[in-house]
Amino acid sequence: MEALGLKKTVKGWRKYILHLEEVCGTDEDGVVRNAWAVGSQAWRRNLARSYGAKTGYAALTHAQPKGLREAQWEARLVELLDEANRSEDDLTVGSKFPEWKLAIAKVLKDELAANSNWLTDRLQMGTAGSLRVYLTRRPMTN
């Protein structure tokens, strides 16, 4: 992203994803021409996003490779931040367990079975155990 002059914001990620779509290439059926293992984390995230859009986010299961699951979680996180009118920077400031972060974590867990360790690391929410307690005991508000 830095090489393209893009910031790590929702808008920047969208532009980067569009760039990756142009770079990775697909055949006439929309299938990516390169093998899954070839490419950066961002490229895998883009592929997971495209795959998820075509098949529905629940299509990937825990049995899928870790990198593919995490790329899908990341792609969905970008969408959820945008829907919540939040940015990457918002993840680093304030409380570890505000309602908006808990709502995002819940969606990622419910839709994609994102694991608590990834969520707490990515959303900067403290410990996985604390997150599990918050999600099971705390009523969620919209």
Secondary structure, 3 states (H helix, E strand, C coil): CHHHCCCCCHHHHHHHHHHHHHHHCECCCCCECCCCCCCCHHHHHHHHHHHHHHHCHHHCCCCCCHHHHHHHHHHHHHHHHHHCCCCHHHHHCCCCCCHHHHHHHHHHHHHHCCCHHHHHHHHCCCCHHHHHHHHHHCCCCC
